[in-house]
Each structure stands twice: as C-alpha cells, then as structure tokens.
Amino acid sequence: MTVDPLPVDWLLGHSVAIGPGVMMPERFVARVEIDGAEAEIEIVANILGPRAHKVSVIEVGEDGVNGEALRRIPVASVVKAAARSAVWMRHDLLAGQPGIVSGKTLAEVPDLVRRQWPNGHMTFFLRWVAGVYLVADALGDGPTAAVAKAFNVSRATAGRYVEAARKRKLIPPARGRGTSRPATEEEKAKLRANLGLEPDADVGDYFVVGIEGADEYLAWLDDPFPGWRTSEEDEGNG
C-alpha cells in the first residue's frame, strides 16, 4: 500500500487541535493505491482526531467498481498513515523559534537531540520527548512506545524520558483505568477555551474520566503546557 504524501501547503490552511498542542488540517485528501485499486479519501479532523469523510474510487482495473474492489481499500490504515503526515506542532514549543514542526520530523530525532540525555540541554531534549508523546497520544498510538521508537531506545528507557518530561509538566499527568462520563457543558466550554477553539466548536462526545489521576489531568488541561513556559533557569536540574 502506498499513500501519497501531502503537499506542504495543505499544512498552511485552516487547522484544528486534535490534542494538547497537536494540530491537523481540518480537511485534507489522501490518495491510496493498493493491488491495482486507486482511491481518494477525504479526511476531516476535530478534537476526536481524524476520520474518513468520503471515499472516491478513481480506478480499479478491468473489473470496474464492485464490492471486492472496495473491500481492498484499507480506509482506517490510510487515514492513520495520512494523519501521521499531516499532524504538526508549533516549533516555538520545541525550540522557542517560530514555525511548525511536522509529526514526521518529530519522529526523526536528530543525534544532537539524543545526545542531550542525561546531562545536556534537558529542556530541549524533554520538549522533543513531549512532542513525540503528545502527537502519538493524539493519534491514538501508544505514546511511550512511540518515544522508544523515535529515540531508538528500550521501552524502559523511554519510560524514564516520559517521566522526566511529566515531572517538568511538559505532558499531562498519567491516567489509570476506570470509568468515564459524558462531559458537562461547562467542561466542554473549558476544553474549547484551553484548546483555543471557537465557543460553539463541536468537540463531539467528550468524556471525563472517573479514575485515579483524573483531577490532576483536568487541572493540567485548565492550564496546559506550564512546563513549556518554564525559563531556562532550571536547566541542569532535570
């Protein structure tokens, strides 16, 4: 299966937050080719993440459009692959400089960044860890596993990176298993405000977890990224 890469200028249009600090174009198209079938999938995104909105079959070979041809199109996999190409974060969160950084760039951690652990420029290092973590979490991937893969380290080492980033309040507090409940209108309004959304923006079926750590997590959403605003004066204390 091949998914055409997204044009860069698509990232410069209207984008929406799909997670804390994680952005994605509100609407974009991915083209996929598999086993002779070619299709375009229109994808829309909101706080719940990306989803397929419309599938258009372009070409399916000599047999024409039929159920078998349609079943060959792995819609969920295409949406996931395209989303990884389209997702981005503000570069100033990582390095204090304007611009954007794509999820693909985040996943390709430079050696200069890797070498900062454990006694180097820890603010820069842990912000990169947090970026990988938040993007993976927003896309529904395992965030600690994503950190391990991006930094080419063991899961245990990635866990130490994550805990260090969490200690700096660069990522939300850990959440456990438990129950959940639909958010109240007040909580939905608070979420919209925290993510910079319009007051009437659709946040879908937003649920509040009723588990250990939930209060701390919601408190972090009340004032997201406190650690990202921390000055360099704590450098060397991580």
C-alpha positions in Angstrom: 0.0 0.0 0.0 1.2 3.5 -0.9 -0.2 6.7 0.4 0.7 9.9 -1.5 2.5 12.4 0.7 0.5 15.6 1.5 1.6 18.8 -0.2 3.3 21.1 2.3 0.9 24.0 1.5 -2.0 21.9 2.9 -0.5 22.4 6.3 -0.8 26.1 5.9 -4.6 26.2 5.7 -7.2 26.1 8.5 -6.1 23.6 11.2 -7.8 22.3 14.3 -6.5 20.9 17.6 -6.7 17.1 17.9 -4.9 17.1 21.2 -3.0 19.4 23.6 -0.7 21.4 21.3 -1.2 19.0 18.4 -2.7 20.4 15.2 -4.0 19.0 11.9 -5.6 20.4 8.8 -9.4 20.4 9.3 -9.9 18.8 5.9 -7.5 17.1 3.5 -7.3 14.3 1.0 -5.1 11.2 0.8 -4.7 9.1 -2.3 -4.0 5.4 -1.9 -3.0 2.7 -4.4 -3.2 -1.0 -3.4 -3.4 -4.1 -5.6 -4.4 -2.1 -8.7 -7.1 -0.1 -6.9 -6.7 3.6 -6.6 -8.9 5.8 -4.4 -9.1 9.2 -2.8 -10.2 9.5 0.8 -11.3 12.9 2.1 -10.4 13.2 5.8 -11.8 15.6 8.3 -10.4 16.2 11.8 -11.6 17.6 15.1 -10.7 17.2 18.8 -11.6 13.5 18.5 -9.0 13.0 15.8 -9.1 12.3 12.0 -11.8 10.3 10.3 -12.7 9.4 6.8 -15.5 11.6 5.4 -15.7 10.4 1.8 -14.1 7.7 -0.3 -13.9 8.2 -4.1 -12.7 5.3 -6.2 -10.6 6.5 -9.1 -9.5 3.3 -10.8 -9.9 -0.3 -10.0 -8.7 -2.1 -13.2 -10.6 -4.2 -15.7 -13.3 -5.4 -13.4 -14.7 -2.0 -12.6 -16.1 -0.9 -9.3 -17.5 -3.8 -7.2 -17.7 -4.9 -3.6 -14.4 -6.7 -3.8 -12.6 -3.7 -5.1 -14.0 -1.5 -2.3 -13.0 -4.0 0.3 -9.4 -3.8 -0.8 -9.2 -0.2 0.2 -8.0 -0.2 3.9 -9.7 3.1 4.9 -8.6 3.0 8.5 -5.0 2.4 7.7 -5.0 5.1 5.1 -6.4 7.6 7.5 -3.8 6.7 10.1 -0.9 7.0 7.6 -2.2 10.3 6.2 -2.7 11.7 9.6 0.9 11.0 10.6 1.9 13.0 7.6 -0.5 15.9 8.3 -0.1 16.4 12.0 2.1 19.2 13.4 3.1 21.2 16.4 4.2 24.8 16.8 8.0 24.9 16.6 8.2 27.6 19.3 7.1 25.0 21.8 10.1 22.9 20.9 12.8 25.4 20.4 11.4 28.9 21.0 11.5 29.8 17.3 8.5 30.5 15.1 7.2 28.0 12.5 5.8 24.5 12.6 7.3 21.0 13.0 5.6 18.0 11.5 4.9 14.7 13.2 7.2 13.1 10.7 10.0 15.4 11.7 9.4 14.8 15.4 9.7 11.1 14.8 13.1 11.5 13.2 15.0 12.6 16.2 18.4 14.2 15.4 21.5 12.9 17.0 22.1 16.3 18.5 18.9 15.9 20.5 19.6 12.3 21.5 23.0 13.2 23.0 21.5 15.7 25.5 20.3 12.9 27.8 21.0 12.8 30.7 23.4 15.8 31.4 23.0 18.0 28.4 20.3 20.6 27.4 17.5 18.8 29.1 14.8 21.4 28.4 15.3 21.0 24.6 15.6 17.2 25.0 12.4 16.8 27.1 10.4 19.1 24.9 11.2 16.8 22.0 10.2 13.8 24.0 6.9 15.5 24.9 6.3 16.4 21.3 6.6 12.8 20.2 4.5 11.7 23.1 1.6 14.2 22.6 1.4 13.5 18.8 1.3 9.8 19.3 -1.3 10.2 22.1 -3.5 12.4 19.9 -3.3 9.9 17.0 -4.3 7.0 19.3 -0.9 5.4 19.2 1.0 4.2 22.3 2.9 7.3 23.3 5.7 5.6 25.3 6.2 3.1 22.5 6.4 6.0 20.1 9.1 7.6 22.2 11.0 4.4 22.3 10.9 4.0 18.5 11.7 7.7 17.8 14.7 7.8 20.1 15.7 4.2 19.3 15.8 3.1 23.0 14.2 0.4 25.1 10.7 0.8 26.4 12.1 1.1 29.9 14.5 4.0 28.9 11.6 5.7 27.0 9.6 5.4 30.2 12.3 7.3 32.1 12.2 10.0 29.4 8.5 10.3 29.7 8.5 10.5 33.5 11.2 13.2 33.3 9.0 15.2 30.8 6.0 14.7 33.1 8.0 15.9 36.1 8.6 19.1 34.1 4.9 19.3 33.3 5.5 19.1 29.6 2.9 16.3 29.3 -0.3 15.6 31.3 -0.3 13.6 34.5 -0.6 9.8 34.0 -4.1 8.3 33.9 -5.1 4.9 35.0 -8.0 2.7 34.1 -11.5 3.3 35.3 -14.9 4.6 34.3 -15.9 7.7 32.3 -18.8 10.0 32.0 -20.0 12.5 29.4 -18.6 16.0 29.9 -20.9 18.7 31.2 -21.4 21.8 29.0 -19.2 23.7 31.4 -16.4 21.2 31.0 -16.8 21.3 27.2 -16.6 25.1 27.3 -13.5 24.8 29.4 -11.9 22.4 26.9 -12.7 24.7 23.9 -11.1 27.6 25.8 -8.0 25.6 26.7 -7.5 24.5 23.0 -8.2 27.9 21.6 -11.4 26.8 19.8 -14.4 28.9 18.9 -17.1 28.9 21.7 -19.5 26.9 19.5 -16.9 24.5 18.1 -18.0 20.8 18.0 -15.9 18.8 20.4 -18.0 15.6 19.9 -18.8 13.1 22.6 -16.2 14.4 25.0 -15.9 12.2 28.1 -14.4 12.9 31.5 -12.6 10.0 33.1 -13.5 9.0 36.6 -10.2 7.4 37.6 -7.2 7.9 39.7 -5.3 10.9 38.3 -8.3 12.4 36.6 -8.4 15.5 38.7 -4.7 16.2 38.1 -5.2 15.6 34.3 -8.1 18.0 34.2 -6.1 20.5 36.2 -3.4 20.3 33.6 -5.9 21.0 30.8 -7.1 24.0 32.8 -3.6 25.4 32.4 -1.9 23.4 29.6 1.9 23.4 29.0 3.0 25.1 32.2 6.4 23.3 31.7 6.7 24.7 28.2 6.6 28.2 29.6 9.4 27.5 32.1 12.5 29.5 31.5 15.9 28.1 31.0 16.9 28.9 34.6 16.1 25.3 35.7 18.4 23.8 33.1 20.6 21.1 34.6 18.0 20.3 37.4 16.1 17.7 35.3 
